[in-house]
Amino acid sequence: MRKFLIAAVAALTALAVVAVAQAQTPGAEITVSISPSKVGTKKKPKPEKLTLELKNEDSSQTADGLEIFVAKNIKASTKGLKSCSKARLEGEGKSACPAASKVGSGTADAIAGVNTGAPAALKFNVTAFIIGKNKIGFYLEQQGGEIRVLAEGTFKRASGQYGSVLDVDIPQLAREFPPGTFNGLVGLKTTLYKKVGKRSLLVSNGCPSTRTLPFKVVIHFMNNPTPPKAAEVEATGGANCRK
């Protein structure tokens, strides 16, 4: 009996340690909405504006990629919509792109020099353009600074409750500038919307019985130069909807 009690106490202690460790691991939060919230149907899908806000709970870590998982009742497609070449956007800036290729805007917040003794706020204006088939280019412009860089995102197929995932690569200049000085992600807020005639970047074709469209964001981290506390963290949320 005594051995059993000792084993039980040891097991509970181990579980408690694991629970504390998990609780101390920083994560992330997302807030998502669609407009209009009254969705379309499979026969008559409805154009939607997506608004997403992400907050990273540990800005001392440097993110090198994001995966934005989109509910299966929201379909994403660039077919029939105007695009701007990646080379033109990177080389000449957003003014060189057709206005019709713009599909969103927002801001991104970071901390510059998280591995130094003098970290400072770093903020970007973000403008989204279609840059190819199912590709979105997020053009980042530093507020009060000279950084101009493109983050490339690609819509890919997902599974389960998610129909697609927007896989975004965070460019090196936004992660590390100057070389050896690393930045940490605080958060971002962006919108995505485009409708031209019968073509739309995002359309809805239904609303689950929960009246919530599921979304998920996964943040991937890199060494800066120390290894991150976790290789990735994820946040889940939902956009209210109605039929």
Secondary structure by P-SEA (a helix, b strand, c coil): caaaaaaaaaaaaaaaaaaaaaaacccbbbbbbbcccccccccbbbbbbbbbbbbbccccccccbbbbbbcccbbbbcccbbbbbaaaaacccccccccccccccbbbbbbccccccbbbbbbbbbbbbbccccbbbbbbbcccccbbbbbbbbbbbbcccccccbbbbbccccccccccbbbbbccccccccccccccccccccccccccbbbbbbbbbbccccccccccbbbbbbbbbbcc
